[in-house]
């Protein structure tokens, strides 16, 4: 669903800096769910440090990824 909006914007050649920003936003939109897949490997019998390590990554990447997405989208909307 994201690709339908991002790919045409990434193919535009009139504004290279905007194309790069859209590409970075698209890669971030793919990377955040990819890191969520790491939580699949946390099993009930996993050691607490292993589970806590991946929980930390998931929470921080989600928060930082969403904040970056908002910043980029807001910057694109303003310009």
PyMOL Python script that loads the backbone (N, CA, C, O; Angstrom):
from pymol import cmd

cmd.read_pdbstr("""\
ATOM      1  N   UNK A   1       0.813  -1.174   0.000  1.00  0.00           N
ATOM      2  CA  UNK A   1       0.000   0.000   0.000  1.00  0.00           C
ATOM      3  C   UNK A   1       0.874   1.263   0.000  1.00  0.00           C
ATOM      4  O   UNK A   1       0.560   2.248  -0.668  1.00  0.00           O
ATOM      5  N   UNK A   2       1.953   1.214   0.746  1.00  0.00           N
ATOM      6  CA  UNK A   2       2.854   2.363   0.769  1.00  0.00           C
ATOM      7  C   UNK A   2       3.537   2.573  -0.580  1.00  0.00           C
ATOM      8  O   UNK A   2       3.781   3.706  -0.995  1.00  0.00           O
ATOM      9  N   UNK A   3       3.841   1.475  -1.252  1.00  0.00           N
ATOM     10  CA  UNK A   3       4.553   1.598  -2.523  1.00  0.00           C
ATOM     11  C   UNK A   3       3.743   2.361  -3.557  1.00  0.00           C
ATOM     12  O   UNK A   3       4.324   3.069  -4.380  1.00  0.00           O
ATOM     13  N   UNK A   4       2.425   2.241  -3.543  1.00  0.00           N
ATOM     14  CA  UNK A   4       1.603   2.953  -4.526  1.00  0.00           C
ATOM     15  C   UNK A   4       1.798   4.454  -4.442  1.00  0.00           C
ATOM     16  O   UNK A   4       1.725   5.139  -5.462  1.00  0.00           O
ATOM     17  N   UNK A   5       2.042   4.976  -3.265  1.00  0.00           N
ATOM     18  CA  UNK A   5       2.265   6.406  -3.124  1.00  0.00           C
ATOM     19  C   UNK A   5       3.713   6.819  -3.263  1.00  0.00           C
ATOM     20  O   UNK A   5       4.018   7.884  -3.799  1.00  0.00           O
ATOM     21  N   UNK A   6       4.611   5.966  -2.775  1.00  0.00           N
ATOM     22  CA  UNK A   6       6.019   6.332  -2.746  1.00  0.00           C
ATOM     23  C   UNK A   6       6.719   6.186  -4.091  1.00  0.00           C
ATOM     24  O   UNK A   6       7.498   7.058  -4.477  1.00  0.00           O
ATOM     25  N   UNK A   7       6.457   5.108  -4.802  1.00  0.00           N
ATOM     26  CA  UNK A   7       7.200   4.843  -6.043  1.00  0.00           C
ATOM     27  C   UNK A   7       7.025   5.952  -7.079  1.00  0.00           C
ATOM     28  O   UNK A   7       8.024   6.388  -7.651  1.00  0.00           O
ATOM     29  N   UNK A   8       5.799   6.433  -7.352  1.00  0.00           N
ATOM     30  CA  UNK A   8       5.701   7.551  -8.309  1.00  0.00           C
ATOM     31  C   UNK A   8       6.443   8.806  -7.838  1.00  0.00           C
ATOM     32  O   UNK A   8       7.017   9.532  -8.650  1.00  0.00           O
ATOM     33  N   UNK A   9       6.429   9.056  -6.537  1.00  0.00           N
ATOM     34  CA  UNK A   9       7.145  10.223  -6.008  1.00  0.00           C
ATOM     35  C   UNK A   9       8.656  10.028  -6.112  1.00  0.00           C
ATOM     36  O   UNK A   9       9.389  10.998  -6.303  1.00  0.00           O
ATOM     37  N   UNK A  10       9.129   8.790  -5.988  1.00  0.00           N
ATOM     38  CA  UNK A  10      10.567   8.538  -6.095  1.00  0.00           C
ATOM     39  C   UNK A  10      11.042   8.591  -7.547  1.00  0.00           C
ATOM     40  O   UNK A  10      12.223   8.835  -7.792  1.00  0.00           O
ATOM     41  N   UNK A  11      10.174   8.373  -8.490  1.00  0.00           N
ATOM     42  CA  UNK A  11      10.551   8.395  -9.911  1.00  0.00           C
ATOM     43  C   UNK A  11      10.566   9.793 -10.507  1.00  0.00           C
ATOM     44  O   UNK A  11      11.080   9.984 -11.609  1.00  0.00           O
ATOM     45  N   UNK A  12      10.018  10.765  -9.810  1.00  0.00           N
ATOM     46  CA  UNK A  12      10.013  12.133 -10.335  1.00  0.00           C
ATOM     47  C   UNK A  12      11.429  12.657 -10.420  1.00  0.00           C
ATOM     48  O   UNK A  12      12.234  12.423  -9.518  1.00  0.00           O
ATOM     49  N   UNK A  13      11.743  13.358 -11.484  1.00  0.00           N
ATOM     50  CA  UNK A  13      13.105  13.856 -11.709  1.00  0.00           C
ATOM     51  C   UNK A  13      13.212  15.367 -11.551  1.00  0.00           C
ATOM     52  O   UNK A  13      14.305  15.915 -11.695  1.00  0.00           O
ATOM     53  N   UNK A  14      12.110  16.056 -11.260  1.00  0.00           N
ATOM     54  CA  UNK A  14      12.156  17.519 -11.212  1.00  0.00           C
ATOM     55  C   UNK A  14      12.823  18.073  -9.954  1.00  0.00           C
ATOM     56  O   UNK A  14      13.414  19.152 -10.002  1.00  0.00           O
ATOM     57  N   UNK A  15      12.743  17.363  -8.839  1.00  0.00           N
ATOM     58  CA  UNK A  15      13.308  17.867  -7.595  1.00  0.00           C
ATOM     59  C   UNK A  15      14.062  16.732  -6.903  1.00  0.00           C
ATOM     60  O   UNK A  15      13.454  15.909  -6.218  1.00  0.00           O
ATOM     61  N   UNK A  16      15.379  16.686  -7.079  1.00  0.00           N
ATOM     62  CA  UNK A  16      16.182  15.578  -6.570  1.00  0.00           C
ATOM     63  C   UNK A  16      16.201  15.511  -5.049  1.00  0.00           C
ATOM     64  O   UNK A  16      16.187  14.417  -4.486  1.00  0.00           O
ATOM     65  N   UNK A  17      16.231  16.646  -4.376  1.00  0.00           N
ATOM     66  CA  UNK A  17      16.282  16.609  -2.916  1.00  0.00           C
ATOM     67  C   UNK A  17      14.983  16.049  -2.345  1.00  0.00           C
ATOM     68  O   UNK A  17      15.010  15.308  -1.362  1.00  0.00           O
ATOM     69  N   UNK A  18      13.865  16.387  -2.938  1.00  0.00           N
ATOM     70  CA  UNK A  18      12.589  15.840  -2.479  1.00  0.00           C
ATOM     71  C   UNK A  18      12.514  14.342  -2.768  1.00  0.00           C
ATOM     72  O   UNK A  18      11.990  13.577  -1.959  1.00  0.00           O
ATOM     73  N   UNK A  19      13.039  13.924  -3.926  1.00  0.00           N
ATOM     74  CA  UNK A  19      13.051  12.506  -4.267  1.00  0.00           C
ATOM     75  C   UNK A  19      13.875  11.720  -3.264  1.00  0.00           C
ATOM     76  O   UNK A  19      13.489  10.619  -2.871  1.00  0.00           O
ATOM     77  N   UNK A  20      14.999  12.269  -2.849  1.00  0.00           N
ATOM     78  CA  UNK A  20      15.827  11.594  -1.848  1.00  0.00           C
ATOM     79  C   UNK A  20      15.120  11.499  -0.505  1.00  0.00           C
ATOM     80  O   UNK A  20      15.204  10.470   0.165  1.00  0.00           O
ATOM     81  N   UNK A  21      14.431  12.545  -0.108  1.00  0.00           N
ATOM     82  CA  UNK A  21      13.685  12.507   1.154  1.00  0.00           C
ATOM     83  C   UNK A  21      12.573  11.463   1.111  1.00  0.00           C
ATOM     84  O   UNK A  21      12.372  10.724   2.075  1.00  0.00           O
ATOM     85  N   UNK A  22      11.859  11.403   0.003  1.00  0.00           N
ATOM     86  CA  UNK A  22      10.788  10.419  -0.121  1.00  0.00           C
ATOM     87  C   UNK A  22      11.370   9.007  -0.102  1.00  0.00           C
ATOM     88  O   UNK A  22      10.778   8.099   0.482  1.00  0.00           O
ATOM     89  N   UNK A  23      12.520   8.820  -0.734  1.00  0.00           N
ATOM     90  CA  UNK A  23      13.168   7.510  -0.724  1.00  0.00           C
ATOM     91  C   UNK A  23      13.581   7.117   0.683  1.00  0.00           C
ATOM     92  O   UNK A  23      13.389   5.971   1.087  1.00  0.00           O
ATOM     93  N   UNK A  24      14.146   8.056   1.435  1.00  0.00           N
ATOM     94  CA  UNK A  24      14.524   7.770   2.819  1.00  0.00           C
ATOM     95  C   UNK A  24      13.309   7.452   3.677  1.00  0.00           C
ATOM     96  O   UNK A  24      13.363   6.558   4.522  1.00  0.00           O
ATOM     97  N   UNK A  25      12.229   8.167   3.471  1.00  0.00           N
ATOM     98  CA  UNK A  25      11.005   7.891   4.224  1.00  0.00           C
ATOM     99  C   UNK A  25      10.471   6.513   3.884  1.00  0.00           C
ATOM    100  O   UNK A  25      10.013   5.790   4.768  1.00  0.00           O
ATOM    101  N   UNK A  26      10.524   6.143   2.614  1.00  0.00           N
ATOM    102  CA  UNK A  26      10.070   4.818   2.200  1.00  0.00           C
ATOM    103  C   UNK A  26      10.934   3.723   2.823  1.00  0.00           C
ATOM    104  O   UNK A  26      10.409   2.724   3.315  1.00  0.00           O
ATOM    105  N   UNK A  27      12.249   3.904   2.804  1.00  0.00           N
ATOM    106  CA  UNK A  27      13.127   2.910   3.417  1.00  0.00           C
ATOM    107  C   UNK A  27      12.883   2.798   4.923  1.00  0.00           C
ATOM    108  O   UNK A  27      12.938   1.702   5.482  1.00  0.00           O
ATOM    109  N   UNK A  28      12.617   3.916   5.570  1.00  0.00           N
ATOM    110  CA  UNK A  28      12.280   3.885   6.993  1.00  0.00           C
ATOM    111  C   UNK A  28      10.966   3.187   7.256  1.00  0.00           C
ATOM    112  O   UNK A  28      10.817   2.477   8.250  1.00  0.00           O
ATOM    113  N   UNK A  29      10.007   3.391   6.357  1.00  0.00           N
ATOM    114  CA  UNK A  29       8.708   2.737   6.506  1.00  0.00           C
ATOM    115  C   UNK A  29       8.824   1.227   6.323  1.00  0.00           C
ATOM    116  O   UNK A  29       7.994   0.477   6.838  1.00  0.00           O
ATOM    117  N   UNK A  30       9.835   0.780   5.603  1.00  0.00           N
ATOM    118  CA  UNK A  30      10.085  -0.652   5.440  1.00  0.00           C
ATOM    119  C   UNK A  30      10.922  -1.191   6.606  1.00  0.00           C
ATOM    120  O   UNK A  30      10.701  -2.313   7.062  1.00  0.00           O
ATOM    121  N   UNK A  31      11.876  -0.399   7.083  1.00  0.00           N
ATOM    122  CA  UNK A  31      12.799  -0.860   8.119  1.00  0.00           C
ATOM    123  C   UNK A  31      12.118  -1.054   9.468  1.00  0.00           C
ATOM    124  O   UNK A  31      12.428  -2.016  10.170  1.00  0.00           O
ATOM    125  N   UNK A  32      11.207  -0.178   9.848  1.00  0.00           N
ATOM    126  CA  UNK A  32      10.567  -0.287  11.158  1.00  0.00           C
ATOM    127  C   UNK A  32       9.812  -1.611  11.294  1.00  0.00           C
ATOM    128  O   UNK A  32      10.024  -2.314  12.282  1.00  0.00           O
ATOM    129  N   UNK A  33       8.936  -1.987  10.345  1.00  0.00           N
ATOM    130  CA  UNK A  33       8.291  -3.299  10.485  1.00  0.00           C
ATOM    131  C   UNK A  33       9.266  -4.466  10.381  1.00  0.00           C
ATOM    132  O   UNK A  33       9.033  -5.517  10.977  1.00  0.00           O
ATOM    133  N   UNK A  34      10.353  -4.298   9.636  1.00  0.00           N
ATOM    134  CA  UNK A  34      11.346  -5.376   9.543  1.00  0.00           C
ATOM    135  C   UNK A  34      11.979  -5.646  10.904  1.00  0.00           C
ATOM    136  O   UNK A  34      12.236  -6.798  11.253  1.00  0.00           O
ATOM    137  N   UNK A  35      12.226  -4.597  11.665  1.00  0.00           N
ATOM    138  CA  UNK A  35      12.784  -4.807  12.999  1.00  0.00           C
ATOM    139  C   UNK A  35      11.751  -5.385  13.956  1.00  0.00           C
ATOM    140  O   UNK A  35      12.117  -6.037  14.934  1.00  0.00           O
ATOM    141  N   UNK A  36      10.489  -5.161  13.699  1.00  0.00           N
ATOM    142  CA  UNK A  36       9.460  -5.803  14.513  1.00  0.00           C
ATOM    143  C   UNK A  36       9.491  -7.317  14.344  1.00  0.00           C
ATOM    144  O   UNK A  36       9.121  -8.055  15.256  1.00  0.00           O
ATOM    145  N   UNK A  37       9.931  -7.776  13.182  1.00  0.00           N
ATOM    146  CA  UNK A  37      10.004  -9.225  12.954  1.00  0.00           C
ATOM    147  C   UNK A  37      10.950  -9.895  13.932  1.00  0.00           C
ATOM    148  O   UNK A  37      10.832 -11.096  14.175  1.00  0.00           O
ATOM    149  N   UNK A  38      11.883  -9.150  14.497  1.00  0.00           N
ATOM    150  CA  UNK A  38      12.796  -9.726  15.492  1.00  0.00           C
ATOM    151  C   UNK A  38      12.038 -10.220  16.712  1.00  0.00           C
ATOM    152  O   UNK A  38      12.498 -11.138  17.391  1.00  0.00           O
ATOM    153  N   UNK A  39      10.900  -9.639  17.000  1.00  0.00           N
ATOM    154  CA  UNK A  39      10.142 -10.062  18.176  1.00  0.00           C
ATOM    155  C   UNK A  39       9.538 -11.445  17.997  1.00  0.00           C
ATOM    156  O   UNK A  39       9.097 -12.055  18.971  1.00  0.00           O
ATOM    157  N   UNK A  40       9.511 -11.949  16.773  1.00  0.00           N
ATOM    158  CA  UNK A  40       9.003 -13.303  16.548  1.00  0.00           C
ATOM    159  C   UNK A  40       9.896 -14.330  17.233  1.00  0.00           C
ATOM    160  O   UNK A  40       9.426 -15.399  17.623  1.00  0.00           O
ATOM    161  N   UNK A  41      11.183 -14.012  17.383  1.00  0.00           N
ATOM    162  CA  UNK A  41      12.129 -14.957  17.951  1.00  0.00           C
ATOM    163  C   UNK A  41      12.143 -14.963  19.475  1.00  0.00           C
ATOM    164  O   UNK A  41      12.878 -15.745  20.078  1.00  0.00           O
ATOM    165  N   UNK A  42      11.348 -14.109  20.105  1.00  0.00           N
ATOM    166  CA  UNK A  42      11.263 -14.106  21.559  1.00  0.00           C
ATOM    167  C   UNK A  42      10.206 -15.129  21.956  1.00  0.00           C
ATOM    168  O   UNK A  42       9.017 -14.947  21.694  1.00  0.00           O
ATOM    169  N   UNK A  43      10.650 -16.187  22.581  1.00  0.00           N
ATOM    170  CA  UNK A  43       9.778 -17.280  23.000  1.00  0.00           C
ATOM    171  C   UNK A  43       9.586 -17.231  24.513  1.00  0.00           C
ATOM    172  O   UNK A  43      10.367 -16.585  25.211  1.00  0.00           O
ATOM    173  N   UNK A  44       8.573 -17.895  25.021  1.00  0.00           N
ATOM    174  CA  UNK A  44       8.373 -17.892  26.481  1.00  0.00           C
ATOM    175  C   UNK A  44       9.572 -18.425  27.269  1.00  0.00           C
ATOM    176  O   UNK A  44       9.780 -18.025  28.415  1.00  0.00           O
ATOM    177  N   UNK A  45      10.357 -19.317  26.673  1.00  0.00           N
ATOM    178  CA  UNK A  45      11.511 -19.848  27.392  1.00  0.00           C
ATOM    179  C   UNK A  45      12.803 -19.099  27.079  1.00  0.00           C
ATOM    180  O   UNK A  45      13.881 -19.555  27.459  1.00  0.00           O
ATOM    181  N   UNK A  46      12.718 -17.958  26.392  1.00  0.00           N
ATOM    182  CA  UNK A  46      13.911 -17.153  26.090  1.00  0.00           C
ATOM    183  C   UNK A  46      14.465 -16.532  27.365  1.00  0.00           C
ATOM    184  O   UNK A  46      13.730 -16.242  28.309  1.00  0.00           O
ATOM    185  N   UNK A  47      15.773 -16.339  27.367  1.00  0.00           N
ATOM    186  CA  UNK A  47      16.403 -15.702  28.520  1.00  0.00           C
ATOM    187  C   UNK A  47      15.947 -14.253  28.596  1.00  0.00           C
ATOM    188  O   UNK A  47      15.691 -13.627  27.568  1.00  0.00           O
ATOM    189  N   UNK A  48      15.846 -13.723  29.796  1.00  0.00           N
ATOM    190  CA  UNK A  48      15.319 -12.378  29.996  1.00  0.00           C
ATOM    191  C   UNK A  48      16.189 -11.323  29.306  1.00  0.00           C
ATOM    192  O   UNK A  48      15.655 -10.337  28.799  1.00  0.00           O
ATOM    193  N   UNK A  49      17.505 -11.503  29.275  1.00  0.00           N
ATOM    194  CA  UNK A  49      18.348 -10.506  28.626  1.00  0.00           C
ATOM    195  C   UNK A  49      18.130 -10.497  27.116  1.00  0.00           C
ATOM    196  O   UNK A  49      18.144  -9.432  26.498  1.00  0.00           O
ATOM    197  N   UNK A  50      17.931 -11.654  26.524  1.00  0.00           N
ATOM    198  CA  UNK A  50      17.651 -11.742  25.092  1.00  0.00           C
ATOM    199  C   UNK A  50      16.328 -11.064  24.766  1.00  0.00           C
ATOM    200  O   UNK A  50      16.243 -10.287  23.816  1.00  0.00           O
ATOM    201  N   UNK A  51      15.305 -11.354  25.546  1.00  0.00           N
ATOM    202  CA  UNK A  51      13.990 -10.758  25.313  1.00  0.00           C
ATOM    203  C   UNK A  51      14.014  -9.250  25.559  1.00  0.00           C
ATOM    204  O   UNK A  51      13.407  -8.485  24.809  1.00  0.00           O
ATOM    205  N   UNK A  52      14.712  -8.829  26.604  1.00  0.00           N
ATOM    206  CA  UNK A  52      14.757  -7.408  26.923  1.00  0.00           C
ATOM    207  C   UNK A  52      15.555  -6.626  25.892  1.00  0.00           C
ATOM    208  O   UNK A  52      15.224  -5.481  25.584  1.00  0.00           O
ATOM    209  N   UNK A  53      16.600  -7.236  25.360  1.00  0.00           N
ATOM    210  CA  UNK A  53      17.392  -6.588  24.319  1.00  0.00           C
ATOM    211  C   UNK A  53      16.521  -6.314  23.098  1.00  0.00           C
ATOM    212  O   UNK A  53      16.523  -5.187  22.603  1.00  0.00           O
ATOM    213  N   UNK A  54      15.793  -7.274  22.603  1.00  0.00           N
ATOM    214  CA  UNK A  54      14.959  -7.079  21.425  1.00  0.00           C
ATOM    215  C   UNK A  54      13.771  -6.178  21.712  1.00  0.00           C
ATOM    216  O   UNK A  54      13.337  -5.422  20.843  1.00  0.00           O
ATOM    217  N   UNK A  55      13.243  -6.253  22.926  1.00  0.00           N
ATOM    218  CA  UNK A  55      12.161  -5.337  23.296  1.00  0.00           C
ATOM    219  C   UNK A  55      12.660  -3.897  23.253  1.00  0.00           C
ATOM    220  O   UNK A  55      11.951  -3.009  22.780  1.00  0.00           O
ATOM    221  N   UNK A  56      13.877  -3.661  23.747  1.00  0.00           N
ATOM    222  CA  UNK A  56      14.453  -2.317  23.722  1.00  0.00           C
ATOM    223  C   UNK A  56      14.595  -1.828  22.283  1.00  0.00           C
ATOM    224  O   UNK A  56      14.234  -0.690  21.982  1.00  0.00           O
ATOM    225  N   UNK A  57      15.120  -2.676  21.387  1.00  0.00           N
ATOM    226  CA  UNK A  57      15.277  -2.285  19.988  1.00  0.00           C
ATOM    227  C   UNK A  57      13.937  -1.981  19.346  1.00  0.00           C
ATOM    228  O   UNK A  57      13.800  -0.996  18.621  1.00  0.00           O
ATOM    229  N   UNK A  58      12.966  -2.807  19.603  1.00  0.00           N
ATOM    230  CA  UNK A  58      11.662  -2.627  18.971  1.00  0.00           C
ATOM    231  C   UNK A  58      11.031  -1.312  19.416  1.00  0.00           C
ATOM    232  O   UNK A  58      10.554  -0.543  18.581  1.00  0.00           O
ATOM    233  N   UNK A  59      11.025  -1.049  20.696  1.00  0.00           N
ATOM    234  CA  UNK A  59      10.407   0.175  21.204  1.00  0.00           C
ATOM    235  C   UNK A  59      11.145   1.405  20.697  1.00  0.00           C
ATOM    236  O   UNK A  59      10.509   2.355  20.242  1.00  0.00           O
ATOM    237  N   UNK A  60      12.465   1.410  20.765  1.00  0.00           N
ATOM    238  CA  UNK A  60      13.206   2.595  20.358  1.00  0.00           C
ATOM    239  C   UNK A  60      13.169   2.827  18.856  1.00  0.00           C
ATOM    240  O   UNK A  60      13.069   3.968  18.405  1.00  0.00           O
ATOM    241  N   UNK A  61      13.246   1.774  18.093  1.00  0.00           N
ATOM    242  CA  UNK A  61      13.164   1.969  16.645  1.00  0.00           C
ATOM    243  C   UNK A  61      11.781   2.444  16.231  1.00  0.00           C
ATOM    244  O   UNK A  61      11.651   3.255  15.314  1.00  0.00           O
ATOM    245  N   UNK A  62      10.761   1.953  16.888  1.00  0.00           N
ATOM    246  CA  UNK A  62       9.419   2.403  16.567  1.00  0.00           C
ATOM    247  C   UNK A  62       9.271   3.897  16.885  1.00  0.00           C
ATOM    248  O   UNK A  62       8.795   4.667  16.051  1.00  0.00           O
ATOM    249  N   UNK A  63       9.673   4.294  18.071  1.00  0.00           N
ATOM    250  CA  UNK A  63       9.532   5.694  18.477  1.00  0.00           C
ATOM    251  C   UNK A  63      10.365   6.598  17.569  1.00  0.00           C
ATOM    252  O   UNK A  63       9.864   7.599  17.057  1.00  0.00           O
ATOM    253  N   UNK A  64      11.625   6.247  17.372  1.00  0.00           N
ATOM    254  CA  UNK A  64      12.484   7.092  16.547  1.00  0.00           C
ATOM    255  C   UNK A  64      12.047   7.081  15.089  1.00  0.00           C
ATOM    256  O   UNK A  64      12.118   8.106  14.410  1.00  0.00           O
ATOM    257  N   UNK A  65      11.600   5.944  14.610  1.00  0.00           N
ATOM    258  CA  UNK A  65      11.136   5.869  13.228  1.00  0.00           C
ATOM    259  C   UNK A  65       9.894   6.699  12.993  1.00  0.00           C
ATOM    260  O   UNK A  65       9.777   7.363  11.963  1.00  0.00           O
ATOM    261  N   UNK A  66       8.966   6.670  13.932  1.00  0.00           N
ATOM    262  CA  UNK A  66       7.743   7.452  13.778  1.00  0.00           C
ATOM    263  C   UNK A  66       8.045   8.940  13.881  1.00  0.00           C
ATOM    264  O   UNK A  66       7.496   9.732  13.115  1.00  0.00           O
ATOM    265  N   UNK A  67       8.902   9.330  14.806  1.00  0.00           N
ATOM    266  CA  UNK A  67       9.245  10.749  14.909  1.00  0.00           C
ATOM    267  C   UNK A  67       9.918  11.243  13.637  1.00  0.00           C
ATOM    268  O   UNK A  67       9.626  12.343  13.169  1.00  0.00           O
ATOM    269  N   UNK A  68      10.815  10.440  13.073  1.00  0.00           N
ATOM    270  CA  UNK A  68      11.468  10.825  11.823  1.00  0.00           C
ATOM    271  C   UNK A  68      10.466  10.894  10.683  1.00  0.00           C
ATOM    272  O   UNK A  68      10.541  11.790   9.841  1.00  0.00           O
ATOM    273  N   UNK A  69       9.542   9.966  10.653  1.00  0.00           N
ATOM    274  CA  UNK A  69       8.527   9.981   9.588  1.00  0.00           C
ATOM    275  C   UNK A  69       7.684  11.256   9.690  1.00  0.00           C
ATOM    276  O   UNK A  69       7.412  11.899   8.676  1.00  0.00           O
ATOM    277  N   UNK A  70       7.274  11.621  10.888  1.00  0.00           N
ATOM    278  CA  UNK A  70       6.500  12.847  11.059  1.00  0.00           C
ATOM    279  C   UNK A  70       7.299  14.071  10.651  1.00  0.00           C
ATOM    280  O   UNK A  70       6.767  14.987  10.023  1.00  0.00           O
ATOM    281  N   UNK A  71       8.594  14.088  11.014  1.00  0.00           N
ATOM    282  CA  UNK A  71       9.441  15.238  10.679  1.00  0.00           C
ATOM    283  C   UNK A  71       9.596  15.374   9.164  1.00  0.00           C
ATOM    284  O   UNK A  71       9.527  16.481   8.629  1.00  0.00           O
ATOM    285  N   UNK A  72       9.804  14.251   8.474  1.00  0.00           N
ATOM    286  CA  UNK A  72       9.980  14.300   7.029  1.00  0.00           C
ATOM    287  C   UNK A  72       8.677  14.683   6.338  1.00  0.00           C
ATOM    288  O   UNK A  72       8.667  15.518   5.434  1.00  0.00           O
ATOM    289  N   UNK A  73       7.595  14.077   6.763  1.00  0.00           N
ATOM    290  CA  UNK A  73       6.308  14.379   6.126  1.00  0.00           C
ATOM    291  C   UNK A  73       5.923  15.831   6.381  1.00  0.00           C
ATOM    292  O   UNK A  73       5.410  16.502   5.486  1.00  0.00           O
ATOM    293  N   UNK A  74       6.165  16.317   7.588  1.00  0.00           N
ATOM    294  CA  UNK A  74       5.849  17.710   7.893  1.00  0.00           C
ATOM    295  C   UNK A  74       6.737  18.641   7.060  1.00  0.00           C
ATOM    296  O   UNK A  74       6.271  19.669   6.568  1.00  0.00           O
ATOM    297  N   UNK A  75       8.003  18.283   6.906  1.00  0.00           N
ATOM    298  CA  UNK A  75       8.897  19.097   6.080  1.00  0.00           C
ATOM    299  C   UNK A  75       8.485  19.109   4.627  1.00  0.00           C
ATOM    300  O   UNK A  75       8.605  20.139   3.965  1.00  0.00           O
ATOM    301  N   UNK A  76       7.999  17.987   4.111  1.00  0.00           N
ATOM    302  CA  UNK A  76       7.538  17.934   2.726  1.00  0.00           C
ATOM    303  C   UNK A  76       6.254  18.726   2.553  1.00  0.00           C
ATOM    304  O   UNK A  76       6.038  19.355   1.517  1.00  0.00           O
ATOM    305  N   UNK A  77       5.403  18.694   3.570  1.00  0.00           N
ATOM    306  CA  UNK A  77       4.129  19.406   3.459  1.00  0.00           C
ATOM    307  C   UNK A  77       4.334  20.924   3.475  1.00  0.00           C
ATOM    308  O   UNK A  77       3.600  21.660   2.816  1.00  0.00           O
ATOM    309  N   UNK A  78       5.323  21.382   4.223  1.00  0.00           N
ATOM    310  CA  UNK A  78       5.573  22.808   4.355  1.00  0.00           C
ATOM    311  C   UNK A  78       6.226  23.370   3.096  1.00  0.00           C
ATOM    312  O   UNK A  78       5.894  24.469   2.651  1.00  0.00           O
ATOM    313  N   UNK A  79       7.160  22.604   2.524  1.00  0.00           N
ATOM    314  CA  UNK A  79       7.911  23.135   1.377  1.00  0.00           C
ATOM    315  C   UNK A  79       7.136  23.073   0.083  1.00  0.00           C
ATOM    316  O   UNK A  79       7.643  23.485  -0.960  1.00  0.00           O
TER     317      UNK A  79
END
""", "prot")
cmd.dss("prot")
cmd.show_as("cartoon", "prot")
cmd.util.cbc("prot")
cmd.orient("prot")
